[in-house]
């Protein structure tokens, strides 16, 4: 990998990490979901409000973030979040963003990579809250993909919806490997009820990949 490649966001890796959680998490069955429960399920990180930061001898004024921040104290990972933010949608994005830093193993002391890490964490949060596979399926079913609809469907903030629209198509979903396609189909299968609630299948709708996944699931019952 060249230096230039290192300095660029690794969208493919971020997508793989987010997809793994989307598929495997027992805490994620629809949207929106409890981010704190997912963090507890998948990591050893604890979530604490800014109000409780004083218990750790932490000065919240030194955080540099009004929303949330990931820190390590005595070997323990902690995500401090601003409980005074009135918008739960913004809180969920911020918590997912900090989870992304942890999952991607970002060295947050590396100031030279700060901008790259921020883009990756934002992309992680966007994929977790609004999976592109689900959005692509809704588009295939005739739904318009815009800020208003993303806010309505996924219960996210307008800012998060705008970020998602900006990051769509960072991955070429028409050029996926067989294994990647299987992960994509697993996500669609898992969130089928959610998708159907927004865009019910038409009587003449046929998706060979989806039917193949269903058959594989049936075969596993034998």
C-alpha positions in Angstrom: 0.0 0.0 0.0 1.4 3.4 -0.9 1.6 6.4 1.3 -1.1 8.1 -0.7 -3.4 5.1 -0.1 -2.7 5.1 3.6 -3.7 8.8 3.8 -7.1 8.1 2.2 -10.2 6.8 4.0 -10.5 3.0 3.7 -14.2 2.9 2.9 -14.1 -0.8 2.0 -12.7 -1.8 5.4 -15.2 0.4 7.2 -18.0 -1.1 5.3 -16.8 -4.6 6.2 -16.6 -3.8 9.9 -20.0 -2.1 10.0 -21.6 -4.9 8.0 -20.2 -7.5 10.4 -22.0 -5.8 13.3 -25.2 -5.3 11.4 -25.4 -9.0 10.5 -24.2 -10.5 13.8 -25.7 -8.1 16.5 -28.7 -9.4 18.4 -29.4 -5.9 19.4 -30.0 -4.6 15.9 -33.3 -5.9 14.4 -34.8 -2.7 13.0 -34.1 1.0 12.7 -33.5 3.0 14.8 -31.8 0.7 17.4 -30.1 1.3 20.8 -26.5 2.2 20.1 -25.5 1.8 23.8 -26.8 -1.8 23.8 -24.8 -2.6 20.7 -21.7 -1.1 22.3 -22.2 -3.2 25.4 -22.8 -6.3 23.3 -19.8 -5.9 21.0 -17.1 -4.2 23.1 -15.8 -3.7 26.6 -16.5 0.0 26.3 -18.7 1.7 28.9 -20.8 4.7 28.1 -20.9 7.6 30.6 -22.5 11.0 30.4 -20.6 14.2 30.5 -22.2 14.8 33.9 -20.5 11.7 35.3 -17.1 12.6 33.8 -16.1 14.3 37.0 -16.2 10.8 38.7 -13.2 10.0 36.5 -11.5 13.2 37.3 -12.1 14.3 33.7 -12.5 17.9 32.7 -15.2 17.9 30.0 -14.1 21.4 28.8 -10.9 19.7 27.6 -12.8 17.2 25.4 -13.0 19.4 22.3 -16.3 17.9 21.4 -19.8 19.0 22.3 -21.3 15.6 21.4 -19.2 12.6 22.4 -15.6 11.4 22.7 -13.8 8.1 23.1 -11.1 8.0 25.8 -9.1 5.3 27.5 -8.6 5.5 31.3 -6.5 3.0 33.1 -6.8 0.6 30.2 -10.6 0.9 30.1 -12.4 2.3 27.1 -15.0 4.9 27.8 -17.3 6.9 25.5 -18.4 10.1 27.2 -21.5 11.6 25.6 -23.3 14.9 26.1 -26.6 13.9 27.8 -27.9 17.5 27.5 -28.2 17.3 23.7 -32.0 17.3 23.2 -31.9 15.4 19.9 -31.6 11.6 20.4 -30.9 11.3 16.7 -27.8 13.4 17.0 -26.7 11.4 20.1 -27.1 8.1 18.2 -24.9 9.3 15.4 -22.3 10.6 17.8 -22.1 7.3 19.7 -21.9 5.4 16.5 -19.1 7.7 15.3 -17.1 7.0 18.5 -17.8 3.3 18.2 -16.3 3.6 14.7 -13.1 5.0 16.0 -12.8 2.0 18.3 -13.8 -0.7 15.8 -11.3 0.8 13.2 -8.6 0.9 15.9 -7.8 4.5 15.2 -4.8 6.0 17.0 -6.5 9.2 18.1 -3.2 10.7 19.2 -2.1 10.7 15.6 -3.0 14.2 14.6 -1.8 13.8 11.0 -4.5 11.2 10.4 -7.2 13.1 12.2 -9.2 14.1 9.1 -9.0 10.6 7.6 -10.2 9.0 10.9 -13.1 11.4 11.1 -14.2 10.6 7.6 -14.0 6.8 8.4 -15.9 7.2 11.6 -18.6 9.2 9.9 -18.9 6.6 7.2 -19.1 3.9 9.8 -21.9 5.7 11.7 -23.8 6.4 8.4 -23.6 2.7 7.4 -24.7 1.5 10.8 -27.7 3.9 11.0 -28.7 3.7 7.3 -27.2 0.7 5.6 -26.5 1.3 1.9 -27.8 -2.2 1.1 -31.2 -1.3 2.6 -31.2 2.1 0.8 -30.3 0.4 -2.5 -33.2 -2.1 -2.0 -35.7 0.8 -1.3 -34.4 2.5 -4.4 -35.0 -0.7 -6.5 -38.6 -0.7 -5.1 -39.2 2.7 -6.5 -38.6 4.9 -3.4 -37.0 8.3 -3.7 -33.7 8.6 -1.7 -33.5 12.1 -0.3 -32.9 13.8 3.0 -36.5 13.9 4.0 -37.1 10.2 3.5 -33.9 9.1 5.2 -34.9 11.2 8.3 -38.4 9.6 8.2 -37.4 6.0 7.6 -34.3 5.7 9.9 -35.2 8.4 12.5 -31.9 10.3 12.0 -31.1 13.9 12.1 -31.1 16.1 8.9 -27.3 16.5 9.3 -26.9 12.7 9.5 -29.1 12.2 6.4 -27.0 14.8 4.5 -23.8 12.9 5.5 -25.3 9.7 4.3 -26.3 11.2 0.9 -22.7 12.5 0.6 -21.2 9.0 1.3 -23.5 6.9 -0.9 -21.8 5.2 -3.8 -18.4 5.2 -2.0 -18.6 1.5 -2.6 -19.4 0.0 -6.0 -22.2 -2.5 -5.2 -22.3 -3.6 -8.8 -18.8 -5.1 -8.5 -18.9 -7.1 -5.3 -17.3 -10.5 -4.7 -19.5 -13.6 -4.0 -18.7 -13.4 -0.3 -19.5 -9.7 -0.2 -22.8 -10.3 -2.0 -23.7 -13.0 0.5 -23.2 -10.4 3.3 -25.3 -7.9 1.5 -28.1 -10.4 1.0 -27.8 -11.4 4.7 -28.4 -7.7 5.6 -31.5 -7.6 3.3 -32.8 -10.8 4.8 -32.3 -9.7 8.3 -34.1 -6.3 7.7 -36.8 -7.6 5.4 -39.6 -6.6 7.7 -38.3 -3.1 8.0 -37.9 -2.8 4.2 -41.3 -4.2 3.5 -42.9 -1.7 6.0 -41.6 1.1 3.8 -41.9 -0.4 0.4 -44.0 -3.6 0.2 -42.9 -6.0 -2.6 -45.1 -5.9 -5.7 -46.7 -9.1 -6.9 -44.3 -9.3 -9.9 -41.2 -8.4 -7.9 -38.4 -11.0 -8.2 -34.8 -10.9 -6.9 -32.8 -14.0 -7.7 -30.1 -13.2 -5.1 -32.8 -12.9 -2.4 -34.4 -16.1 -3.5 -31.0 -17.9 -3.5 -30.4 -16.8 0.1 -33.8 -18.0 1.1 -33.2 -21.4 -0.4 -29.8 -21.6 1.4 -31.7 -20.9 4.6 -34.2 -23.6 3.8 -31.5 -26.1 3.1 -29.9 -25.4 6.5 -33.1 -26.7 8.2 -32.6 -30.2 6.9 
